[in-house]
């Protein structure tokens, strides 16, 4: 099995463009084309229709996606199993969480997980939802904690709680006092955007929209203002941003949290233990943030 061919196919399936895939994989466009041609030769079928508008998957190309994900996952699991050695193998767990959750949760989770499983080898990272899901699908990650999962046949998705976004400001303490010309909207997820727009239907124009809470906190540190932040981050933000406080009367916007695991790992006791600990820790932190 040539893993490079499969990974290239998966990337073209996502980008629908050979040039864009070449940029993302740091190879030439001709290399991408050669890999796809080789894969098509091995499968004896055409996977993409090339045109000026990009590369659209054929019917066979769409059907191959499920098989490709299974092959990549099987290879990753096999590689990890054999590299662990025999007889003296230690339990291993690879975990990836949404960027927003990394700082307030991941370190304490790792500490408590090690207390429960002393000889556990951990690989931890923070990433975006789409990348976390890709890593779970290919077997690179055992447990993913995300805000916006997609449904795939090979992945088990379970909602296990919610993070709450709260309005915070350096300018005022009450919603009625908010200066909306200094309001910063953070584009967390499409779910957040829908809830936000329903709660503030008259807020037709927002002068500043940013893509992460890190950027929003940077604006507030530099010049002050008002924005929504994850409640889990509220205590640390109030310590680092002068004058930052919760805005009384502002609606709380809930964001569901999901665990995602490959079906091959769904009934693994260590994986179940890891997800349960995340659930307990996040719920405890949310309660603390409102005390």
PEBELTA-V728788 format. One record per residue. N is the residue number from 1. PSI is psi in whole degrees, -180 to 180 (none if undefined). NEAR is the number of other C-alpha atoms within 12 Angstrom. D_FIRST is the distance of its C-alpha to the first C-alpha in Angstrom with 1 decimal. Layout:
BEGIN
n = [N;N]
psi = [PSI;PSI]
near = [NEAR;NEAR]
d_first = [D_FIRST;D_FIRST]
END
This chain:
BEGIN
n = [1;2;3;4;5;6;7;8;9;10;11;12;13;14;15;16;17;18;19;20;21;22;23;24;25;26;27;28;29;30;31;32;33;34;35;36;37;38;39;40;41;42;43;44;45;46;47;48;49;50;51;52;53;54;55;56;57;58;59;60;61;62;63;64;65;66;67;68;69;70;71;72;73;74;75;76;77;78;79;80;81;82;83;84;85;86;87;88;89;90;91;92;93;94;95;96;97;98;99;100;101;102;103;104;105;106;107;108;109;110;111;112;113;114;115;116;117;118;119;120;121;122;123;124;125;126;127;128;129;130;131;132;133;134;135;136;137;138;139;140;141;142;143;144;145;146;147;148;149;150;151;152;153;154;155;156;157;158;159;160;161;162;163;164;165;166;167;168;169;170;171;172;173;174;175;176;177;178;179;180;181;182;183;184;185;186;187;188;189;190;191;192;193;194;195;196;197;198;199;200;201;202;203;204;205;206;207;208;209;210;211;212;213;214;215;216;217;218;219;220;221;222;223;224;225;226;227;228;229;230;231;232;233;234;235;236;237;238;239;240;241;242;243;244;245;246;247;248;249;250;251;252;253;254;255;256;257;258;259;260;261;262;263;264;265;266;267;268;269;270;271;272;273;274;275;276;277;278;279;280;281;282;283;284;285;286;287;288;289;290;291]
psi = [125;103;-34;-40;-42;-42;-37;-44;-46;-37;-42;-36;-33;-44;-26;27;122;-39;-42;-41;-41;-42;-44;-34;-2;45;177;160;-35;-32;-43;-47;-42;-41;-43;-40;-42;-42;-40;-38;-43;-33;-11;41;159;130;-30;147;117;141;179;-30;-7;-148;112;134;140;177;-42;-37;-39;-39;-31;-18;-49;-44;-39;-44;-40;-40;-44;-42;-44;-41;-45;-43;-42;-44;-43;-38;-47;-28;-14;-14;-177;150;-54;20;136;152;141;148;128;123;137;131;159;141;-44;-28;-11;-54;-47;-14;-43;-41;-46;-36;-45;-41;-46;-34;-39;-33;-35;-34;85;-34;20;133;123;140;119;144;159;141;-179;158;-46;-42;-39;-44;-38;-41;-35;-41;-37;-1;4;-26;136;-43;130;139;115;167;-36;79;155;153;124;146;-33;-2;135;122;131;127;130;12;-164;143;146;132;132;146;132;149;149;-9;-31;171;-7;148;-38;-18;-1;130;103;-14;-16;14;137;121;130;125;80;-65;167;-33;-46;-45;-42;-45;-42;-46;-33;-36;-29;65;-22;-4;76;-29;125;120;-35;124;131;164;-2;160;-25;-43;-41;-44;-33;-42;-44;-35;-40;-41;2;178;-160;141;164;138;156;136;-29;-26;-9;-48;-45;-35;-40;-23;-28;-20;113;130;1;134;161;144;114;134;-8;136;146;135;111;145;112;145;143;143;141;131;150;145;-28;-24;-1;-40;14;123;-36;-40;-45;-40;-41;-44;-42;-40;-40;-46;-48;-42;-44;-43;-41;-40;-38;-41;-43;-38;-19;-2;none]
near = [14;17;21;22;28;35;31;39;44;39;31;36;31;24;22;27;30;37;26;23;30;26;19;20;22;15;19;18;21;16;22;32;28;20;30;39;24;22;29;24;14;16;18;13;21;25;33;29;26;20;12;11;12;19;28;24;29;19;14;20;30;23;17;25;30;23;22;33;35;28;26;34;33;26;22;27;28;18;16;23;19;13;14;17;13;11;9;9;15;18;25;29;37;32;39;41;42;37;30;36;38;28;25;31;35;33;22;21;32;31;21;21;31;22;13;15;21;15;15;21;20;27;20;29;30;29;25;27;29;26;27;38;39;36;34;43;44;36;37;34;39;45;48;52;53;43;38;30;33;23;18;20;18;30;34;29;30;29;24;24;26;34;39;33;38;36;39;43;40;33;30;27;22;20;25;13;20;26;23;24;20;25;32;37;38;31;27;37;30;17;20;29;23;17;22;31;20;15;16;19;13;11;17;14;16;23;17;21;23;22;20;24;34;24;23;34;36;21;26;33;24;14;20;27;36;44;49;43;43;45;39;34;36;37;25;19;33;23;14;18;27;21;22;30;33;34;30;18;16;26;22;26;28;27;31;29;32;34;41;46;45;39;26;26;31;25;16;19;15;27;32;25;23;39;39;25;29;40;28;22;30;34;24;23;29;28;16;16;25;19;10]
d_first = [0.0;3.8;6.0;9.0;8.6;8.6;11.4;13.2;13.3;14.7;17.2;18.5;18.9;21.1;23.0;23.3;23.8;21.8;24.4;24.4;20.6;21.1;23.9;22.1;19.0;21.6;20.3;22.0;22.1;21.2;17.9;17.1;18.2;16.2;12.9;14.0;15.2;12.0;10.3;13.6;13.7;10.5;12.0;15.4;17.1;18.4;17.3;20.1;23.7;24.8;28.4;30.9;30.5;26.8;23.6;24.0;21.3;22.0;22.3;18.8;17.6;19.4;18.2;14.5;15.3;15.7;12.4;10.6;12.8;12.2;8.4;9.3;12.3;11.0;8.8;12.0;14.2;12.7;12.8;16.3;17.5;16.8;18.1;21.2;22.4;24.4;27.9;28.9;26.2;27.8;27.1;24.9;25.1;23.7;26.0;26.4;29.6;31.2;33.0;36.4;36.0;34.7;38.1;40.3;38.1;35.0;37.0;39.3;36.5;34.7;38.1;38.9;35.4;35.8;39.3;37.9;34.9;36.2;33.2;30.7;28.2;27.9;25.8;27.8;27.6;29.4;27.8;28.2;27.6;24.9;22.8;23.5;22.3;19.0;18.5;19.4;17.1;14.0;15.5;16.8;20.4;22.1;25.2;26.2;29.8;30.4;33.1;31.4;28.4;26.7;26.1;22.6;22.0;19.7;22.2;25.6;28.3;31.7;34.8;36.5;39.3;40.3;41.0;44.3;45.0;48.6;50.7;51.9;54.4;56.3;59.0;60.2;60.2;60.7;58.8;62.0;62.2;58.8;59.0;56.3;56.5;55.0;52.4;48.7;46.2;42.7;39.9;38.1;36.5;37.4;38.8;41.1;42.2;43.3;45.2;46.7;47.9;49.5;51.3;52.5;53.1;55.8;53.5;52.7;52.1;50.5;51.2;48.2;44.7;42.0;38.4;38.6;41.2;40.9;42.3;44.9;46.1;46.3;48.6;50.8;51.1;52.2;54.5;54.6;54.0;52.5;49.0;47.0;45.0;43.1;45.7;43.6;44.1;47.8;49.3;47.6;48.2;51.9;52.0;50.6;52.1;55.9;57.7;54.6;55.5;54.5;56.1;58.4;58.2;54.8;52.5;49.5;46.2;43.8;40.0;38.0;35.4;32.2;29.7;26.1;23.7;20.5;21.6;19.8;22.2;25.2;27.2;26.5;30.0;29.3;27.8;30.8;33.1;31.7;32.1;35.6;36.7;35.6;37.7;40.7;40.6;40.3;43.1;45.3;44.8;45.7;48.9;49.8;49.4;52.1;54.5]
END
